Amino acid sequence: MGAKGFITEIERQFNAAISDRVEELRVKHKVHRRDLAQVAGVTQQMFHAYESGITRWPVYRLRLIAAFFDVDVKELMPEVKKYVVIPALQRKLL
């Protein structure tokens, strides 16, 4: 994973896909970023860091957002297989 706080390019892309979905829901429901930041229990600056991919989305925050929009948290998450190569042994377990 790397140094604390460091986010790899794959993680950045994964987070960007999450951010896109959160933004879609936010726009669809006409919710302001500041209000969604409050729902997630973070400052607007921290929410911006999540949205821009500077910081990883914590599952806890995503669960709060999913609950707010009354969707399953899985709807916020992109397919992992799109972002990583899964070794054959792991594929068998999936």
C-alpha positions as CSV (number, residue, x, y, z in Angstrom):
1,M,0.0,0.0,0.0
2,G,2.8,2.5,0.7
3,A,3.3,5.3,3.1
4,K,0.6,6.5,5.4
5,G,-1.7,8.8,3.5
6,F,-0.2,7.8,0.1
7,I,-2.8,6.8,-2.4
8,T,-1.9,4.7,-5.5
9,E,-3.1,5.5,-9.0
10,I,-5.4,2.5,-8.9
11,E,-6.9,3.6,-5.5
12,R,-7.3,7.1,-6.9
13,Q,-9.3,5.8,-9.9
14,F,-11.3,3.6,-7.5
15,N,-12.1,6.6,-5.3
16,A,-12.9,8.7,-8.3
17,A,-15.5,6.1,-9.4
18,I,-17.0,6.3,-5.9
19,S,-17.0,10.1,-6.0
20,D,-18.7,10.0,-9.4
21,R,-21.5,7.9,-8.0
22,V,-21.9,10.1,-4.8
23,E,-22.0,13.2,-7.0
24,E,-24.7,11.6,-9.3
25,L,-26.9,10.9,-6.2
26,R,-26.2,14.3,-4.8
27,V,-27.1,16.1,-8.0
28,K,-30.2,13.9,-8.6
29,H,-31.5,14.6,-5.2
30,K,-30.4,18.3,-5.3
31,V,-28.2,18.0,-2.2
32,H,-25.5,20.5,-1.6
33,R,-21.9,19.3,-0.8
34,R,-21.9,21.1,2.5
35,D,-25.1,19.2,3.5
36,L,-23.7,15.9,2.4
37,A,-20.5,16.6,4.3
38,Q,-22.6,17.2,7.4
39,V,-24.4,13.9,6.8
40,A,-21.0,12.2,6.6
41,G,-19.9,13.9,9.8
42,V,-16.9,15.7,8.2
43,T,-15.9,19.2,7.3
44,Q,-16.4,20.5,3.8
45,Q,-12.7,20.5,3.4
46,M,-12.5,16.8,4.3
47,F,-15.4,16.0,2.1
48,H,-13.6,17.7,-0.8
49,A,-10.5,15.6,0.0
50,Y,-12.7,12.5,-0.4
51,E,-14.3,13.7,-3.6
52,S,-11.1,14.8,-5.2
53,G,-9.3,11.5,-4.4
54,I,-6.7,13.0,-2.1
55,T,-8.0,10.8,0.8
56,R,-9.5,7.4,0.7
57,W,-13.3,7.1,1.3
58,P,-13.8,5.4,4.7
59,V,-16.4,2.7,4.6
60,Y,-18.1,4.2,7.6
61,R,-18.6,7.5,5.7
62,L,-19.9,5.7,2.6
63,R,-22.4,3.8,4.8
64,L,-23.7,7.1,6.2
65,I,-24.1,8.6,2.6
66,A,-25.8,5.4,1.4
67,A,-28.2,5.5,4.3
68,F,-29.0,9.1,3.6
69,F,-29.8,8.3,-0.1
70,D,-31.6,5.1,0.9
71,V,-29.4,2.9,-1.3
72,D,-27.2,-0.1,-0.6
73,V,-23.6,0.9,0.0
74,K,-22.7,-1.5,-2.8
75,E,-24.3,1.0,-5.2
76,L,-21.6,3.5,-4.3
77,M,-18.8,1.0,-5.0
78,P,-17.3,0.2,-8.4
79,E,-16.4,-3.3,-9.4
80,V,-13.0,-4.1,-7.9
81,K,-12.2,-6.5,-10.8
82,K,-12.1,-3.4,-13.1
83,Y,-9.2,-1.9,-11.1
84,V,-7.1,-4.9,-10.1
85,V,-5.8,-8.2,-11.6
86,I,-7.1,-10.9,-9.4
87,P,-4.8,-14.0,-9.2
88,A,-6.3,-17.3,-10.4
89,L,-6.6,-18.7,-6.9
90,Q,-8.5,-15.7,-5.6
91,R,-10.8,-15.8,-8.7
92,K,-11.8,-19.4,-7.7
93,L,-12.9,-18.1,-4.3
94,L,-15.1,-15.3,-5.8
